[in-house]
Amino acid sequence: MSIVERAKNIIFKPTDEWNVIAAEPATIGRLFTGYAAPLALIPLVSTILFTGLLGISALDMMGLGSGMPTGLMAIASSAVVDFILSLVTLFVMVMIVKRVSPSFNGNSDKVQAMKLMTYASTPSWVVALVSWIPFLGAFLGLGAIVYVVYLIYLGLHPVLGVPKEKVASFTVVIVVIYAILALVIAGFAAGLLFSTSIGNPMTGGTLSGA
């Protein structure tokens, strides 16, 4: 099945698709390089193209400001860091879900956990195609986050075998863990980009005086 077909199915008919996903053979490497990484490139390319080259920022156009340097190199660097950290976050979440799953009477299979978190993340990557559009992009971005949570909720039983009565509580635990992890990684990314901007005047933007 192609990436496009899988993404379309998981978004528009997730209940049926989770049953297919649960039973199909897969490997960590194939899920990572054949699905997660290509889709995670969408936000990277979108940021560089629309914000970096065309100067279009949904937040700036809404009068909120993006809080990031405006130089192309700075924007590209930020997008690359986000790309890498999004995949790191995915892998860490897979390991956490695998470890926590038995506490909710689910299985601890790493491949199944990878399936769940990888395919459930689809909306957050695909929405980057329109996230740069003022108002609409922000609305759809928020909707994508909510839909990711819903996809996790739908997938826990068929993919990890979590009993239906424990699916809701496990979903809440995953969301809380992800929120904490995201804050930690965002702080790390901000510090990294800040130090890079100070140390390299070629990145442009406010800190370099460009």
C-alpha positions as CSV (number, residue, x, y, z in Angstrom):
1,M,0.0,0.0,0.0
2,S,1.3,3.5,-0.9
3,I,2.0,6.2,1.7
4,V,-0.8,8.3,0.2
5,E,-3.3,5.5,0.3
6,R,-2.4,4.6,3.9
7,A,-2.6,8.3,5.0
8,K,-5.9,8.7,3.3
9,N,-7.3,5.6,4.9
10,I,-6.1,6.3,8.4
11,I,-7.6,9.8,8.2
12,F,-10.9,9.0,6.6
13,K,-11.7,5.5,7.7
14,P,-9.5,4.8,10.8
15,T,-11.6,2.1,12.4
16,D,-11.3,-0.2,9.4
17,E,-7.7,0.8,8.7
18,W,-6.5,0.0,12.3
19,N,-7.8,-3.6,11.9
20,V,-5.7,-3.9,8.7
21,I,-2.7,-2.3,10.3
22,A,-2.9,-4.5,13.4
23,A,-2.6,-7.7,11.3
24,E,-0.1,-6.7,8.6
25,P,3.6,-7.5,8.9
26,A,5.9,-4.6,9.5
27,T,9.4,-3.7,10.9
28,I,10.6,-0.7,12.9
29,G,12.9,0.3,10.0
30,R,10.2,0.2,7.3
31,L,7.7,2.2,9.4
32,F,10.4,4.8,10.3
33,T,12.0,5.3,6.8
34,G,9.0,4.3,4.7
35,Y,6.3,6.3,6.4
36,A,7.3,8.5,9.3
37,A,10.3,10.2,7.8
38,P,8.7,11.0,4.4
39,L,5.6,12.5,6.0
40,A,7.7,14.4,8.6
41,L,9.4,16.1,5.6
42,I,6.1,17.8,4.8
43,P,6.4,20.4,7.7
44,L,10.0,20.9,6.9
45,V,9.4,21.6,3.2
46,S,6.3,23.7,3.9
47,T,8.2,25.9,6.4
48,I,11.1,26.5,4.1
49,L,8.9,27.1,1.0
50,F,6.2,29.3,2.4
51,T,7.9,31.0,5.4
52,G,11.5,30.9,4.3
53,L,11.2,31.6,0.6
54,L,7.8,33.3,0.2
55,G,7.8,35.0,3.6
56,I,4.3,33.7,4.4
57,S,3.7,33.1,8.1
58,A,0.2,32.4,9.5
59,L,1.1,33.9,12.9
60,D,2.6,37.1,11.4
61,M,-0.3,37.6,9.0
62,M,-2.7,37.3,12.0
63,G,-0.7,39.9,13.9
64,L,0.6,37.5,16.5
65,G,4.2,37.3,15.4
66,S,6.1,34.0,15.0
67,G,8.9,34.9,17.5
68,M,11.5,33.4,15.2
69,P,14.2,34.9,13.1
70,T,13.2,35.9,9.6
71,G,16.4,34.9,7.7
72,L,16.1,32.0,5.3
73,M,19.0,30.1,6.9
74,A,17.5,30.6,10.4
75,I,14.1,29.4,9.2
76,A,15.6,26.4,7.4
77,S,17.7,25.5,10.4
78,S,14.7,25.6,12.6
79,A,12.7,23.4,10.2
80,V,15.5,20.8,10.1
81,V,15.8,20.8,13.9
82,D,12.0,20.3,14.1
83,F,12.1,17.5,11.6
84,I,14.8,15.7,13.6
85,L,13.2,16.2,16.9
86,S,9.8,15.1,15.7
87,L,11.3,11.8,14.7
88,V,13.1,11.6,18.0
89,T,9.9,12.3,19.9
90,L,8.1,9.6,17.9
91,F,10.7,7.0,18.8
92,V,10.7,8.0,22.5
93,M,7.0,7.8,22.6
94,V,7.0,4.3,21.0
95,M,9.4,3.1,23.7
96,I,7.2,4.6,26.4
97,V,4.0,3.2,25.0
98,K,5.6,-0.2,24.7
99,R,6.7,-0.1,28.3
100,V,3.5,1.2,29.7
101,S,1.1,-0.9,27.7
102,P,1.2,-4.0,30.0
103,S,0.0,-1.8,32.8
104,F,-3.3,-1.5,30.9
105,N,-3.3,-5.2,29.9
106,G,-2.0,-4.5,26.4
107,N,1.0,-6.2,24.7
108,S,4.5,-4.7,24.8
109,D,5.4,-5.4,21.2
110,K,7.7,-2.7,19.9
111,V,6.5,-3.0,16.3
112,Q,2.9,-2.7,17.3
113,A,3.6,0.3,19.4
114,M,5.5,1.8,16.4
115,K,2.5,1.2,14.2
116,L,0.2,2.9,16.6
117,M,2.2,6.0,17.2
118,T,3.4,6.4,13.6
119,Y,0.1,6.1,11.9
120,A,-1.7,8.1,14.5
121,S,0.7,10.9,13.9
122,T,-0.4,11.2,10.3
123,P,-2.8,14.2,10.7
124,S,-0.1,16.3,12.5
125,W,2.2,15.9,9.4
126,V,-0.3,16.2,6.7
127,V,-1.9,19.4,8.1
128,A,1.4,21.2,7.4
129,L,0.3,21.4,3.8
130,V,-2.1,24.1,4.9
131,S,-0.8,25.2,8.3
132,W,0.8,28.4,6.8
133,I,-2.7,29.8,5.8
134,P,-3.9,32.4,8.3
135,F,-6.8,31.4,10.6
136,L,-7.6,28.3,8.6
137,G,-4.1,26.8,9.2
138,A,-4.3,27.5,12.9
139,F,-7.8,25.9,13.1
140,L,-6.8,22.8,11.2
141,G,-3.6,22.5,13.2
142,L,-5.6,22.4,16.4
143,G,-8.0,19.9,14.8
144,A,-5.1,17.7,13.7
145,I,-3.9,17.5,17.3
146,V,-7.3,16.5,18.5
147,Y,-7.6,13.9,15.7
148,V,-4.2,12.4,16.6
149,V,-5.6,11.7,20.1
150,Y,-8.7,10.2,18.6
151,L,-6.7,8.0,16.4
152,I,-4.7,6.7,19.3
153,Y,-7.9,6.0,21.2
154,L,-9.3,4.0,18.2
155,G,-6.0,2.1,17.7
156,L,-5.1,1.0,21.2
157,H,-7.5,-2.0,21.2
158,P,-6.9,-3.5,17.8
159,V,-3.2,-2.7,17.6
160,L,-2.0,-3.2,21.2
161,G,-4.8,-5.4,22.5
162,V,-5.7,-3.0,25.3
163,P,-9.1,-3.9,26.7
164,K,-11.8,-1.5,25.6
165,E,-12.6,-0.5,29.2
166,K,-9.0,0.7,29.6
167,V,-8.5,2.4,26.3
168,A,-9.7,5.9,27.5
169,S,-7.4,5.9,30.6
170,F,-4.4,4.7,28.5
171,T,-5.1,7.5,26.0
172,V,-5.1,10.1,28.7
173,V,-1.7,8.8,30.0
174,I,-0.2,8.9,26.5
175,V,-1.4,12.5,26.0
176,V,0.0,13.6,29.4
177,I,3.4,11.9,28.7
178,Y,3.6,13.4,25.3
179,A,2.8,16.9,26.6
180,I,5.6,16.7,29.1
181,L,8.0,15.2,26.6
182,A,7.1,17.9,24.0
183,L,7.8,20.7,26.6
184,V,11.2,19.2,27.4
185,I,12.1,18.8,23.7
186,A,10.8,22.3,22.8
187,G,13.0,23.8,25.5
188,F,16.0,21.9,24.2
189,A,15.2,23.0,20.6
190,A,14.8,26.7,21.6
191,G,18.1,26.6,23.5
192,L,19.9,25.0,20.6
193,L,18.5,27.5,18.0
194,F,19.2,30.4,20.3
195,S,22.8,29.4,20.8
196,T,23.2,28.7,17.1
197,S,21.8,32.1,16.2
198,I,24.2,33.9,18.5
199,G,27.2,31.9,17.4
200,N,26.5,32.2,13.6
201,P,25.7,35.7,12.3
202,M,25.0,34.2,8.8
203,T,21.7,32.7,10.1
204,G,20.2,36.2,9.9
205,G,17.2,37.5,11.8
206,T,16.8,39.7,14.9
207,L,19.7,38.3,16.9
208,S,22.2,38.9,14.2
209,G,21.0,42.4,13.6
210,A,20.0,41.7,10.0
